[in-house]
Structures are given as structure tokens and as C-alpha cells.
């Protein structure tokens, strides 16, 4: 699904998939850098800039992973369910008539 030749009538869901994946490349560094500098600034206002930058960095990293989790859930919803299986499976030793 990811590497198909370009067509004029591309599936909108496929375009949304690429948009979701590309957003992760921007969200992680922006969240980490913003968390670091905002934590440093707020920590400086309170008299503890080192503690603030560490807390802000941790919150920025957590925010990046939270966004990864949300994107993963959205992509999982876009994935079609597996086809149902009927009858005995390969390697099934049970007697089908019992």
C-alpha cells in the first residue's frame, strides 16, 4: 500500500497515511525543543532553570511519544480487518465431524 506507482486518482486515505507519517518527523523535534526551552524559561522565573529544563525536556519527549501513539491508533483504524476464515485450518488436528 505504501509504495504504489503514482496514479491520477490516488486514494485519499493513502494520502492521509503519508501525511500522518510525515507529521511525526516534525512533531518529535518540535515538542522536545519547545519543552526544553519553555521548561528552562519557567524554571528561570522560579529560580531553578536546570530543574525546569529537565522537566520541560521530559514533558517534550512524553508529548512526542503521545503523538506517536495517537498516530498509530489512527493508522490502525485505516487498516482493513483480516478476512474471516472458515473451516479447519492447516495443522488443525481436530476431527471436523466430531
Order of alpha helices (4+ residues) and beta strands (2+ residues): alpha-alpha
